[in-house]
Structures are given as C-alpha cells and as structure tokens.
C-alpha cells in the first residue's frame, strides 16, 4: 500500500516552488519556476498546474494540497495585501 501524499505550493514574488511529500516526510517530487508575469490568470494556472504534474511524475494520487502566499491579512475586514506579487 502506498503512503498518502500531499502537495505543497509556495508562491513568492519571483518564483513558484512545489513539492510532493508522503506521510513519512519523504519528498517524492519537487519543481521550481519563475512566477508568470503575463496576467493574473497565468499565475492562477501556474499555481494549479503542479497538481497535475505531481501526479504524472509520482504516479500517486494526492490526498491534500496547500498553497502559501506571503502577505498580510487585515483582521477587521479580511483584506489581503501581498506586496511581493505582481498584479493589478
């Protein structure tokens, strides 16, 4: 029986990093790429694409995924500010 796996994605100001980790803590796959600058839609696609690539490269299904984007959340109204990301 194969271990359960999760995808972790980090979106920074200059690069996107992704990794698949199993429940034992072993890194099964990882990738890095410069963050897309063409459009916000291109960045959204780039954040989602590692899930497909990870499954193709590891042959395993993912049971969880998470994405981190450095920024500040204003508690009063939930507004988010991520100053290192490109966009309108």
Secondary structure, DSSP 8 states (H G I E B T S, - for coil): ----EEEEEEE-SSEEEEEEEETTS-EEEEEEEE---S-HHHHHHHHHHHHHHHHHHH---EEEEEEEE--EE-TTT--EE-TTS---
